[in-house]
Amino acid sequence: MNPSTYHHVFFNPPFFNPTTARLPPDPIRAQARFELTGTIADFIHRAAWLLVPTGFIHLVFLPARREELLYTLHDKGFDTVQVQPVLRLGGREAFLDRVTARKRK
């Protein structure tokens, strides 16, 4: 992959910090759900590397970690465009946020 190539990067990063919850016994499930191979900052940094200036990042993440995510996006050169809670059936509390942010020039 080449840097500054894409106008949009979509991803679903691992949601959980391994120090705050018990890891599943299945190593594949653990890697998919927990930041074992990189932190949210690492994933955002790589997405920024792939994007052209003013490109967009799209991801889903936990509302409980929204503040950390928004801080990291800003720190890595993004302006938040939209945070939309993804509601559960019956209008119950959102389990995920759908986040779109634009890379600064």
N, C-alpha and C positions, 0 to 999 in steps of 0.2 A: 504494500500500500504506500502511496505517496502522500506527503503532507499537503494540506490546503487543496484538496481535490473535490470534496463533497459539499453540496449545499445543505443537505440534511443528514443527520446521524440519529438513528433510532436505537434504543437499547433498554433492556430490563436488567439493571444491575442487581447484585445480591443485596438484600435488604437489611440483613442483621449483622451486627458486630459480634464476633465470636466470643468476646469477653462478657457479653450481657445475656446470653441465652445458651441453653444446652444444645450441642450439635447433634444432628440425627446420626444414627449408626451407619447409614448408607453414605459412603464418601462422595458419590456423585451428587446426591441430594444436598449434602452439607456444602459442597463447593458452589452449587447453584444458589443456595439461600444465604450463605454466610460469606463475609469478606475474608476469604482464605487466600485468594490469589491477588488481591488488591482492594484498596479502600474506595469509597465513592469518589474521593479526590483523584485517585489514580484513573478511574474510568472517565471522569470528566476531563482530566488532562489529556488523555488519549483522544477523546472525541474532539477537543479543541484543536489538536494537532491535525486531525483529518479534515476539519472544516475550512472552507474559504472564509475570508473576512465577511462578516454579517451573515454567515450561515447559521442554521438552526439546529439545536439539540432537542430531542424529544425523548422523554423517559418517564417511567413510572417509579414511584418511591413511596415510602411509608409516611403518613402524616405526622407520626410521632417524631420523625427525624427531619421534618420540613425546614426548621430553622438552620440546622447543620447543612442541609442541601443548598438552601438559598445562599448562605454565606460562602460555601464552596464554589458555587456557580459564579458569584460575583468575584471571588478571589482568583478564579481561573479565567476571567475575562469575558463573562457573560452578563447580559442584562436579562432579567426575568421578564418574559412576555406574558405568560399565563400559568397559573396553578389552578387546576380544576379537580376537586374531589370526585372520586369515582364512587358513587353511592351504591350500597348494597340493596338488594330487593327489599321492598317495604319501606324505603326511605331511611333505613338504619344508618348509623354512623359510617362514614367512608373508611374503607380499608386501605385504599391507595390514592395517591395524588397523580394526576397526569400533568407533567410539567413540560413547558416549551420555553426555551430561552434562546436569545440571539447573541451570537459572538460579536464582541465589539471589534471595530476596525483596528 
